[in-house]
Amino acid sequence: MRPEEIKQEINKLNLADKLLLVKDIWDAIAQDNFELPMSEWQKQELDKRYKEYKAGGQNLHDWQSVHEDLRNNYK
């Protein structure tokens, strides 16, 4: 089945079935791709940030305060 045909079939589904389909697709991706590909620059950036974190050079914030700040800044 071609992607356009799949889209047409998806459009026929109700919302609950679409959400279940999305979940099934994500589960299949996770199962097939245990390790997601990462570019070299991404690896280097993560290594740099981890070293800064271990050296105490990072200010960490809990997710609740980050969400609150985002909500307040983008009202």
PyMOL commands that set and color helices and strands:
alter all, ss='L'
color gray80, all
select helices_A, chain A and resi 3-11+15-32+40-54+63-73
alter helices_A, ss='H'
color red, helices_A
deselect
rebuild
show_as cartoon
